[in-house]
Amino acid sequence: MKPMERTTLTTPDLFDPELDRLICSEGQQLVFPPKHIFSMPGEELGGIYYVQRGRIKHYMDNAEGGVKILYTLSPGWFFGETVFFLGVRTSLYSQTETKAVLYKLLDDKARRLMNESALFRDALLRCWAHKTLILRHEIANLTFNSCKSRLKRLFCSMVDTENITDPDWYNLKVHYTHGELGEIVGGARVTISRQLTELCNEGFLRIINRRVQVSAGAYREYAQRQGKD
């Protein structure tokens, strides 16, 4: 996993066409609109889910209304493995960020594929291992880094270095509200607003037409520093 990917923003590099064909032939297709919560804490999932299209975020909350996103999954990722293997109910909310196409493998089919298909078994374990690393890096991030540092890491993980409209500034692949940024990095909305202002004053960010852009020079310097960690 690259240093800039050690965040809750995952990348689609787990997508495998051969695995995709297998899952589509065995699973039940589910199509959800954007911003749709399709699973809540305490529910039985009844199987393992596979993300074919779209982005799915998984988060938890508390009695005071606080929210923390654990990870966002993109095409090629599985979820529900913990519930499947341990026989417990889910403790997370699962919500689409965009229109999403999922495939659900019921428990009996998932168990059969675990026994019969090395492709499925290896992909499932690899996905679980990736999420374990993501959560490990997130614990370190919350423990050792300030809110501003967490925002820098998040923004740098989202820069679009391919579709450049200004060589000095990078657009972002994904855009979030202040509230959503707080859910990802673990900060209050007022804190996020203050930190964004500071990052703009420092030249790390700029906001054009309510869209955040990252300084190309600051991004290269940050990425180089992270690569040495």
C-alpha contacts under 8 A as a table, 3 or more apart, distances in Angstrom:
res1	aa1	res2	aa2	distance
1	M	5	E	6.42
1	M	6	R	7.14
2	K	5	E	5.33
2	K	6	R	6.99
3	P	6	R	5.63
3	P	223	A	7.88
3	P	226	Q	6.09
3	P	227	G	6.01
4	M	7	T	7.37
4	M	153	R	6.95
4	M	156	C	6.86
4	M	157	S	5.17
4	M	223	A	6.96
4	M	226	Q	7.37
5	E	9	L	6.98
5	E	10	T	6.54
5	E	11	T	7.47
5	E	157	S	6.03
6	R	9	L	7.92
6	R	133	L	7.90
6	R	134	I	5.77
6	R	137	H	5.93
6	R	138	E	7.36
7	T	10	T	6.97
7	T	71	Y	7.76
7	T	134	I	6.21
7	T	137	H	7.10
7	T	138	E	6.41
7	T	153	R	7.58
7	T	154	L	6.62
7	T	157	S	7.48
8	T	69	I	7.38
8	T	70	L	6.22
8	T	71	Y	4.22
8	T	72	T	5.80
8	T	134	I	6.71
8	T	135	L	7.99
8	T	138	E	7.48
8	T	184	I	7.05
9	L	71	Y	6.46
9	L	72	T	5.56
9	L	73	L	7.58
9	L	154	L	7.62
9	L	157	S	7.19
9	L	158	M	7.69
10	T	71	Y	7.25
10	T	72	T	6.05
10	T	73	L	5.98
10	T	74	S	6.81
11	T	14	L	7.69
11	T	73	L	7.72
11	T	74	S	6.52
12	P	15	F	6.05
12	P	74	S	5.43
12	P	75	P	5.53
12	P	76	G	6.53
12	P	77	W	7.95
13	D	76	G	7.53
14	L	75	P	7.39
14	L	76	G	5.04
14	L	77	W	6.45
14	L	127	C	7.78
15	F	19	L	7.93
15	F	20	D	7.49
15	F	75	P	5.90
15	F	76	G	3.86
15	F	77	W	7.23
16	D	19	L	5.29
16	D	20	D	6.04
16	D	76	G	6.61
17	P	20	D	4.91
17	P	21	R	6.28
18	E	21	R	5.30
18	E	22	L	6.49
19	L	22	L	5.06
19	L	23	I	6.21
19	L	119	L	6.77
19	L	120	F	6.76
20	D	23	I	5.24
20	D	24	C	6.09
20	D	52	Q	7.39
20	D	76	G	7.45
21	R	24	C	5.20
21	R	25	S	6.22
22	L	25	S	5.29
22	L	26	E	6.37
23	I	26	E	5.17
23	I	27	G	5.56
23	I	50	Y	7.64
23	I	103	Y	7.04
23	I	105	L	7.78
24	C	27	G	5.45
24	C	28	Q	7.55
24	C	29	Q	7.52
24	C	103	Y	6.75
26	E	105	L	6.94
26	E	109	K	7.47
27	G	103	Y	5.24
27	G	104	K	5.13
27	G	105	L	4.78
27	G	106	L	7.50
28	Q	103	Y	5.17
28	Q	104	K	5.03
28	Q	105	L	6.60
29	Q	101	V	6.99
29	Q	102	L	5.80
29	Q	103	Y	4.52
29	Q	104	K	6.53
30	L	101	V	5.79
30	L	102	L	5.03
30	L	103	Y	5.91
30	L	104	K	7.34
31	V	99	K	7.52
31	V	100	A	5.80
31	V	101	V	4.62
31	V	102	L	6.32
32	F	36	H	6.63
32	F	96	T	7.21
32	F	99	K	5.81
32	F	100	A	5.34
32	F	101	V	6.60
33	P	36	H	5.97
33	P	96	T	7.15
33	P	98	T	6.76
33	P	99	K	4.46
33	P	100	A	6.53
34	P	96	T	5.35
34	P	97	E	5.32
34	P	98	T	4.20
34	P	99	K	4.53
34	P	100	A	7.23
35	K	95	Q	6.13
35	K	96	T	5.03
35	K	97	E	5.22
35	K	98	T	6.67
36	H	95	Q	5.30
36	H	96	T	5.29
36	H	97	E	7.68
37	I	40	M	7.36
37	I	93	Y	6.98
37	I	94	S	5.75
37	I	95	Q	4.17
37	I	96	T	6.62
38	F	93	Y	7.88
38	F	94	S	6.03
38	F	95	Q	6.08
38	F	96	T	7.98
39	S	43	E	6.92
39	S	45	L	7.73
39	S	92	L	7.65
39	S	93	Y	5.61
39	S	94	S	5.07
39	S	95	Q	7.27
40	M	43	E	5.98
40	M	90	T	7.23
40	M	91	S	7.28
40	M	92	L	6.01
40	M	93	Y	4.51
40	M	94	S	6.58
41	P	89	R	7.36
41	P	90	T	5.29
41	P	91	S	4.23
41	P	92	L	4.96
41	P	93	Y	5.95
42	G	89	R	5.34
42	G	90	T	5.56
42	G	91	S	5.99
43	E	89	R	5.52
43	E	90	T	5.78
43	E	91	S	7.99
44	E	88	V	7.56
44	E	89	R	4.97
44	E	90	T	6.43
45	L	48	I	7.45
45	L	80	G	7.05
45	L	83	V	7.31
45	L	89	R	7.11
45	L	90	T	6.97
46	G	84	F	7.59
46	G	106	L	5.96
46	G	107	D	6.01
47	G	80	G	6.87
47	G	84	F	6.24
47	G	104	K	6.48
47	G	105	L	5.38
47	G	106	L	4.23
47	G	107	D	4.50
47	G	110	A	7.05
48	I	78	F	6.94
48	I	79	F	6.12
48	I	80	G	4.93
48	I	81	E	6.10
48	I	84	F	6.75
48	I	104	K	5.81
48	I	105	L	5.21
48	I	106	L	6.58
48	I	107	D	7.10
48	I	110	A	6.93
49	Y	78	F	5.51
49	Y	79	F	5.33
49	Y	80	G	6.17
49	Y	102	L	6.61
49	Y	103	Y	5.72
49	Y	104	K	4.56
49	Y	105	L	6.25
50	Y	75	P	7.97
50	Y	76	G	6.84
50	Y	77	W	5.91
50	Y	78	F	4.47
50	Y	79	F	6.62
50	Y	102	L	5.55
50	Y	103	Y	5.10
50	Y	104	K	6.35
50	Y	105	L	7.91
51	V	54	G	7.25
51	V	55	R	7.80
51	V	56	I	7.86
51	V	73	L	7.52
51	V	74	S	6.40
51	V	75	P	4.94
51	V	76	G	5.70
51	V	77	W	5.52
51	V	78	F	6.28
51	V	100	A	7.61
51	V	101	V	6.50
51	V	102	L	4.76
51	V	103	Y	6.66
52	Q	74	S	7.77
52	Q	75	P	4.73
52	Q	76	G	6.01
52	Q	77	W	7.92
52	Q	100	A	7.56
52	Q	101	V	5.55
52	Q	102	L	5.54
52	Q	103	Y	7.16
53	R	74	S	7.05
53	R	75	P	5.21
53	R	99	K	7.78
53	R	100	A	5.20
53	R	101	V	4.94
53	R	102	L	6.97
54	G	74	S	6.11
54	G	75	P	6.54
54	G	96	T	7.53
54	G	97	E	7.37
54	G	98	T	5.47
54	G	99	K	5.71
54	G	100	A	4.28
54	G	101	V	6.59
55	R	72	T	6.63
55	R	73	L	5.61
55	R	74	S	4.73
55	R	75	P	7.26
55	R	96	T	6.01
55	R	97	E	5.41
55	R	98	T	5.76
55	R	99	K	7.71
55	R	100	A	6.55
56	I	72	T	5.51
56	I	73	L	5.14
56	I	74	S	6.59
56	I	94	S	6.78
56	I	95	Q	5.66
56	I	96	T	4.48
56	I	97	E	5.70
56	I	98	T	7.59
56	I	100	A	7.60
57	K	69	I	6.98
57	K	70	L	7.75
57	K	71	Y	6.02
57	K	72	T	4.18
57	K	73	L	6.24
57	K	94	S	5.89
57	K	95	Q	5.41
57	K	96	T	6.23
57	K	97	E	6.65
58	H	69	I	5.90
58	H	70	L	5.83
58	H	71	Y	5.77
58	H	72	T	6.27
58	H	92	L	6.23
58	H	93	Y	5.52
58	H	94	S	4.67
58	H	95	Q	6.50
59	Y	67	V	6.90
59	Y	68	K	5.53
59	Y	69	I	4.10
59	Y	70	L	5.33
59	Y	71	Y	7.33
59	Y	92	L	5.54
59	Y	93	Y	5.28
59	Y	94	S	6.79
60	M	67	V	5.81
60	M	68	K	5.56
60	M	69	I	6.56
60	M	70	L	7.57
60	M	91	S	7.33
60	M	92	L	5.20
60	M	93	Y	6.10
61	D	65	G	6.28
61	D	66	G	5.31
61	D	67	V	4.35
61	D	68	K	6.34
62	N	65	G	5.51
62	N	66	G	5.46
62	N	67	V	6.89
63	A	66	G	7.41
66	G	183	E	7.98
67	V	183	E	5.44
68	K	183	E	4.70
68	K	184	I	6.03
68	K	185	V	7.80
68	K	186	G	6.26
69	I	72	T	7.68
69	I	183	E	5.66
69	I	184	I	5.09
70	L	135	L	7.12
70	L	184	I	7.50
71	Y	131	K	7.82
71	Y	134	I	7.68
71	Y	135	L	7.96
73	L	77	W	6.16
74	S	77	W	6.14
77	W	127	C	6.28
78	F	81	E	7.41
78	F	124	L	6.67
78	F	127	C	6.48
78	F	128	W	7.98
79	F	82	T	7.98
80	G	83	V	5.37
80	G	84	F	6.12
80	G	90	T	7.76
81	E	84	F	4.96
81	E	85	F	6.04
81	E	124	L	7.79
81	E	128	W	7.31
82	T	85	F	5.34
82	T	86	L	5.87
82	T	87	G	7.86
82	T	88	V	7.84
83	V	86	L	5.44
83	V	87	G	5.37
83	V	88	V	5.03
83	V	89	R	5.96
83	V	90	T	6.08
84	F	87	G	5.49
84	F	88	V	7.40
84	F	107	D	7.16
96	T	99	K	6.68
96	T	100	A	6.48
105	L	109	K	5.94
105	L	110	A	5.66
106	L	109	K	5.44
106	L	110	A	6.10
107	D	110	A	5.10
107	D	111	R	6.16
108	D	111	R	5.19
108	D	112	R	6.24
109	K	112	R	5.03
109	K	113	L	6.11
110	A	113	L	5.16
110	A	114	M	6.10
111	R	114	M	5.04
111	R	115	N	6.49
112	R	115	N	5.24
112	R	116	E	6.07
113	L	116	E	4.95
113	L	117	S	5.15
113	L	120	F	6.49
113	L	121	R	7.19
114	M	117	S	5.95
114	M	118	A	7.26
114	M	120	F	6.55
114	M	121	R	5.08
115	N	118	A	7.75
115	N	121	R	7.81
117	S	120	F	5.35
117	S	121	R	6.21
118	A	121	R	5.00
118	A	122	D	5.83
119	L	122	D	5.45
119	L	123	A	6.14
120	F	123	A	5.17
120	F	124	L	6.06
121	R	124	L	5.25
121	R	125	L	6.25
122	D	125	L	5.23
122	D	126	R	5.95
123	A	126	R	5.03
123	A	127	C	6.06
124	L	127	C	5.18
124	L	128	W	6.26
125	L	128	W	5.03
125	L	129	A	6.08
126	R	129	A	5.04
126	R	130	H	6.15
127	C	130	H	5.12
127	C	131	K	6.33
128	W	131	K	5.24
128	W	132	T	6.24
129	A	132	T	5.03
129	A	133	L	6.37
130	H	133	L	5.17
130	H	134	I	6.23
131	K	134	I	4.88
131	K	135	L	6.14
132	T	135	L	5.22
132	T	136	R	6.12
133	L	136	R	4.92
133	L	137	H	6.13
134	I	137	H	5.24
134	I	138	E	6.11
135	L	138	E	4.86
135	L	139	I	6.17
136	R	139	I	5.22
136	R	140	A	6.46
137	H	140	A	5.09
137	H	141	N	5.98
138	E	141	N	4.80
138	E	142	L	6.11
139	I	142	L	5.28
139	I	143	T	6.01
140	A	143	T	5.03
140	A	144	F	5.80
140	A	145	N	7.66
141	N	144	F	5.59
141	N	145	N	5.28
141	N	150	R	6.75
142	L	145	N	5.88
142	L	146	S	7.49
142	L	150	R	7.70
142	L	185	V	7.70
142	L	186	G	7.54
145	N	148	K	7.98
145	N	149	S	5.78
145	N	150	R	6.34
146	S	149	S	5.14
146	S	150	R	6.25
147	C	150	R	5.05
147	C	151	L	6.23
147	C	185	V	6.96
147	C	186	G	7.59
147	C	187	G	6.69
147	C	192	I	7.91
147	C	195	Q	7.75
148	K	151	L	5.10
148	K	152	K	6.27
148	K	195	Q	5.95
148	K	199	L	7.92
149	S	152	K	5.03
149	S	153	R	6.27
150	R	153	R	5.18
150	R	154	L	6.17
150	R	185	V	6.01
151	L	154	L	5.00
151	L	155	F	6.07
151	L	181	L	7.92
151	L	185	V	6.66
152	K	155	F	5.26
152	K	156	C	6.07
153	R	156	C	5.22
153	R	157	S	6.17
154	L	157	S	5.17
154	L	158	M	6.61
154	L	185	V	7.83
155	F	158	M	5.22
155	F	159	V	6.54
155	F	172	L	7.51
155	F	214	V	7.28
156	C	159	V	5.47
156	C	214	V	7.43
156	C	219	Y	6.26
156	C	222	Y	7.95
156	C	223	A	7.67
158	M	172	L	5.31
158	M	173	K	5.47
158	M	174	V	6.36
159	V	170	Y	5.94
159	V	171	N	5.87
159	V	172	L	4.45
159	V	173	K	5.97
159	V	214	V	7.17
160	D	163	N	6.13
160	D	164	I	7.30
160	D	170	Y	6.09
160	D	171	N	5.60
160	D	172	L	5.36
160	D	173	K	5.50
161	T	164	I	6.33
161	T	170	Y	6.49
161	T	171	N	7.89
163	N	171	N	7.96
164	I	167	P	6.34
164	I	169	W	7.87
164	I	170	Y	6.43
164	I	171	N	7.23
165	T	169	W	7.90
165	T	170	Y	7.78
166	D	169	W	5.42
166	D	170	Y	7.06
167	P	170	Y	7.36
167	P	216	A	7.16
168	D	215	S	6.10
168	D	216	A	5.11
168	D	217	G	7.07
169	W	213	Q	6.04
169	W	214	V	5.57
169	W	215	S	4.64
169	W	216	A	4.97
170	Y	213	Q	5.43
170	Y	214	V	5.15
170	Y	215	S	6.32
170	Y	216	A	5.92
171	N	212	V	7.02
171	N	213	Q	4.87
171	N	214	V	6.68
172	L	175	H	6.62
172	L	212	V	7.05
172	L	213	Q	6.42
172	L	214	V	7.74
175	H	211	R	7.49
175	H	212	V	7.69
176	Y	179	G	7.86
176	Y	180	E	5.66
176	Y	181	L	6.09
177	T	180	E	5.13
177	T	181	L	6.21
178	H	181	L	5.09
178	H	182	G	6.27
178	H	189	R	5.92
178	H	192	I	6.30
178	H	193	S	6.69
179	G	182	G	5.12
179	G	183	E	6.41
179	G	188	A	7.76
179	G	189	R	5.40
180	E	183	E	4.99
180	E	184	I	6.35
181	L	184	I	5.16
181	L	185	V	6.20
181	L	186	G	8.00
181	L	187	G	7.91
181	L	189	R	8.00
181	L	192	I	7.22
182	G	185	V	5.40
182	G	186	G	5.25
182	G	187	G	4.53
182	G	188	A	5.68
182	G	189	R	5.75
182	G	192	I	6.28
183	E	186	G	5.38
183	E	187	G	6.81
187	G	191	T	6.31
187	G	192	I	6.46
188	A	191	T	5.16
188	A	192	I	6.32
189	R	192	I	5.04
189	R	193	S	6.30
190	V	193	S	5.16
190	V	194	R	6.31
191	T	194	R	5.14
191	T	195	Q	6.14
192	I	195	Q	5.11
192	I	196	L	6.08
193	S	196	L	5.22
193	S	197	T	6.38
194	R	197	T	5.22
194	R	198	E	6.40
195	Q	198	E	4.99
195	Q	199	L	6.14
196	L	199	L	5.07
196	L	200	C	6.18
196	L	205	L	7.77
197	T	200	C	5.14
197	T	201	N	6.21
198	E	201	N	5.01
198	E	202	E	6.14
199	L	202	E	5.02
199	L	203	G	6.30
199	L	204	F	5.29
199	L	205	L	5.66
200	C	203	G	5.12
200	C	204	F	5.83
200	C	205	L	4.63
200	C	206	R	5.31
200	C	207	I	7.77
201	N	204	F	7.70
201	N	205	L	7.97
202	E	205	L	7.67
203	G	206	R	7.03
203	G	215	S	6.95
203	G	218	A	7.99
204	F	214	V	6.00
204	F	215	S	5.40
204	F	218	A	5.86
204	F	219	Y	7.91
205	L	212	V	6.73
205	L	213	Q	5.61
205	L	214	V	4.65
205	L	215	S	5.87
206	R	212	V	5.88
206	R	213	Q	5.34
206	R	214	V	6.61
206	R	215	S	7.62
207	I	210	R	5.65
207	I	211	R	5.24
207	I	212	V	4.49
207	I	213	Q	6.09
208	I	211	R	5.16
208	I	212	V	6.52
208	I	213	Q	7.44
214	V	218	A	7.41
214	V	219	Y	6.76
215	S	218	A	5.16
215	S	219	Y	6.03
216	A	219	Y	5.07
216	A	220	R	6.24
217	G	220	R	5.26
217	G	221	E	6.24
218	A	221	E	5.14
218	A	222	Y	6.04
219	Y	222	Y	5.10
219	Y	223	A	5.97
220	R	223	A	5.15
220	R	224	Q	6.02
221	E	224	Q	5.23
221	E	225	R	6.24
222	Y	225	R	5.13
222	Y	226	Q	6.15
223	A	226	Q	5.08
223	A	227	G	6.08
224	Q	227	G	5.13
224	Q	228	K	6.73
225	R	228	K	5.45
225	R	229	D	6.96
226	Q	229	D	5.26
